Amino acid sequence: MTTFKFKTNINCNGCIATVTPFLNSETTIQNWKVDIQNPNKILTVEGEKISKDMVVSKVKEAGFKIEDF
């Protein structure tokens, strides 16, 4: 299993609800979460055969900023 962490601007439950269908639509992502309590709003993504570029693309498609943590 591969795990990536990203710094985002996903900062509330409404934002999480917005990004959910984008991340859940990618079958290679097995688990993901956003720590909205962390000042860097850390998105942790786990899965088999996932790539950083794919995760970045999905989050940007949902309208959020994302960068490596």
N, C-alpha and C positions, 0 to 999 in steps of 0.2 A: 504494500500500500504506500502511495506517495502522499506526502502532506506539504501543502504550501501555505504560507502566511502572507497577508497583504495588509497594507495600511489603506483605509478607505474613508469616505465621508458618509457611510451608512450609519446614521446616528440615532435612529429611533425605531420603534416597532412598525411604524408606518413605512419606513424605508425598507425594513426587512420584508414586509409584505409585498412591496413593489419588486424587489429583486428575487423573491422566492420562485416565481414561475420561470425566470430566466435560468437560474442555477439548477432547478429541479428538472428542466427540460434536457439537460445534458446527462445522458445515461452513464457516462464514465465517472461522474461525481457520485460518491457513495454517501458522503456526509459533509455538511458544512455548517458553520455557525459564525455569528458576528458578536464580538464582545463590545457592546455599546457602552459599557462602563469604563473601558480603557480609553484614555484620551486620543489614542491613535485609531480607534474603531477597527480593531483587528479582525479580519475575515480569515478563518481557517478552513481550508478545503482539503478533503481527503478522498482518494479514489485510486483506481487502477487505470493506468494509461492516460492520466490527465496531463495537461500541459499548462504552464503559466500563461501562455498566449491565449489559450481557450478561455481560461477563467477571466483574464483581463477583458477579453472581448465580450463575454456575457455580462459582466458588471457594467462596462461602458454602454452596452446596448440597453441596459436598464436605466441608464442616465446618471450613473455615479462615477466618482473619481476613484482610481485604484492605482497603487504603486507597490513595489516590493517592500517588504518589511525587514 
